[in-house]
Amino acid sequence: MIICIDAGHTPNVDPGACANGLKEVSLTGDICDRIITKLAAYDADVRLVPRTDSLQARCDYANSIGADCFISVHINAGGGTGFESYIHPSAGERTKQIQASLHEACMACNRQYGVPDRGQKTAQFTVLAKTNMPTVLLELCFIDHPHDSTLLKSELYLNDIANEIAWGIVEFCGLKLREPDSLEVAIGRLQQAGIIASPDYWLENAQAGKTCRGDYVAGLIRNMAGKLI
């Protein structure tokens, strides 16, 4: 299962809508990163579409890798308020299903924040017309509306809406959680990341019934903290 997440607009080229100290290009990048992080726990190949200024190139990328669905994230503008979703007018049943799944999931979040439902719509947008897989374009809020823009500045809202988009994708695609890594694989990843330097010790002792020495644990904590700075 290949899922393409498309962050609207292009850094350093096309900022998209701008208002109230916000830029659409920054918001879509942030939200899409959150979506991808939330989907990492599921058994799927999730890709951020290259943020080229060519919409056709974005579609070509998704088509070339045989993506199973394409989700394009945008922020609205123009004096309104609320959330709306779009598919192509000639979209098939699968596309209508993913639009319904994503729209319902997003509105489950938006109702709690007082964001109006502007409906499930159709349009001739390039990414809807030129992709070969079920494709939905989401317009999350209005960057130039006082209430909507306040939400777009809220870490809580951004995290919640990204979580609901991810959940809508999980439901539509029927994604299952990944099997947890074996202890050996997990320790190998920690070693590769420079967090531990003694894999044999951890393989022997980081198991039920074993006890890890305080100096090893302290080193692990210091290294983990260093990676977070």
ChimeraX attribute file (.defattr): number of C-alpha atoms within 10 A of each C-alpha:
attribute: neighborCount
match mode: 1-to-1
recipient: residues
	/A:1	13
	/A:2	17
	/A:3	23
	/A:4	25
	/A:5	22
	/A:6	24
	/A:7	24
	/A:8	28
	/A:9	24
	/A:10	19
	/A:11	15
	/A:12	8
	/A:13	10
	/A:14	14
	/A:15	16
	/A:16	18
	/A:17	18
	/A:18	16
	/A:19	14
	/A:20	13
	/A:21	9
	/A:22	17
	/A:23	17
	/A:24	27
	/A:25	24
	/A:26	17
	/A:27	21
	/A:28	22
	/A:29	22
	/A:30	15
	/A:31	22
	/A:32	23
	/A:33	16
	/A:34	20
	/A:35	24
	/A:36	20
	/A:37	14
	/A:38	17
	/A:39	22
	/A:40	15
	/A:41	14
	/A:42	15
	/A:43	16
	/A:44	17
	/A:45	14
	/A:46	18
	/A:47	15
	/A:48	18
	/A:49	20
	/A:50	16
	/A:51	17
	/A:52	15
	/A:53	15
	/A:54	12
	/A:55	16
	/A:56	14
	/A:57	16
	/A:58	20
	/A:59	22
	/A:60	16
	/A:61	16
	/A:62	27
	/A:63	17
	/A:64	10
	/A:65	11
	/A:66	15
	/A:67	20
	/A:68	17
	/A:69	24
	/A:70	29
	/A:71	25
	/A:72	21
	/A:73	25
	/A:74	26
	/A:75	24
	/A:76	24
	/A:77	18
	/A:78	10
	/A:79	10
	/A:80	14
	/A:81	22
	/A:82	20
	/A:83	23
	/A:84	20
	/A:85	24
	/A:86	22
	/A:87	25
	/A:88	22
	/A:89	12
	/A:90	12
	/A:91	16
	/A:92	12
	/A:93	10
	/A:94	14
	/A:95	20
	/A:96	17
	/A:97	13
	/A:98	23
	/A:99	26
	/A:100	17
	/A:101	19
	/A:102	25
	/A:103	23
	/A:104	17
	/A:105	20
	/A:106	26
	/A:107	23
	/A:108	14
	/A:109	18
	/A:110	21
	/A:111	11
	/A:112	9
	/A:113	13
	/A:114	13
	/A:115	19
	/A:116	15
	/A:117	17
	/A:118	13
	/A:119	13
	/A:120	16
	/A:121	13
	/A:122	16
	/A:123	14
	/A:124	13
	/A:125	13
	/A:126	13
	/A:127	24
	/A:128	25
	/A:129	17
	/A:130	19
	/A:131	20
	/A:132	18
	/A:133	19
	/A:134	22
	/A:135	25
	/A:136	26
	/A:137	25
	/A:138	23
	/A:139	19
	/A:140	23
	/A:141	24
	/A:142	26
	/A:143	29
	/A:144	22
	/A:145	19
	/A:146	13
	/A:147	16
	/A:148	23
	/A:149	19
	/A:150	14
	/A:151	19
	/A:152	21
	/A:153	15
	/A:154	11
	/A:155	9
	/A:156	10
	/A:157	17
	/A:158	17
	/A:159	15
	/A:160	18
	/A:161	21
	/A:162	22
	/A:163	22
	/A:164	23
	/A:165	27
	/A:166	22
	/A:167	20
	/A:168	21
	/A:169	23
	/A:170	19
	/A:171	14
	/A:172	17
	/A:173	16
	/A:174	11
	/A:175	16
	/A:176	12
	/A:177	12
	/A:178	11
	/A:179	9
	/A:180	9
	/A:181	10
	/A:182	9
	/A:183	13
	/A:184	12
	/A:185	11
	/A:186	13
	/A:187	21
	/A:188	16
	/A:189	15
	/A:190	16
	/A:191	14
	/A:192	11
	/A:193	13
	/A:194	13
	/A:195	19
	/A:196	21
	/A:197	17
	/A:198	11
	/A:199	16
	/A:200	11
	/A:201	13
	/A:202	17
	/A:203	14
	/A:204	11
	/A:205	14
	/A:206	15
	/A:207	11
	/A:208	6
	/A:209	6
	/A:210	9
	/A:211	10
	/A:212	13
	/A:213	10
	/A:214	9
	/A:215	9
	/A:216	15
	/A:217	13
	/A:218	11
	/A:219	14
	/A:220	17
	/A:221	14
	/A:222	12
	/A:223	16
	/A:224	16
	/A:225	11
	/A:226	10
	/A:227	11
	/A:228	6
	/A:229	5
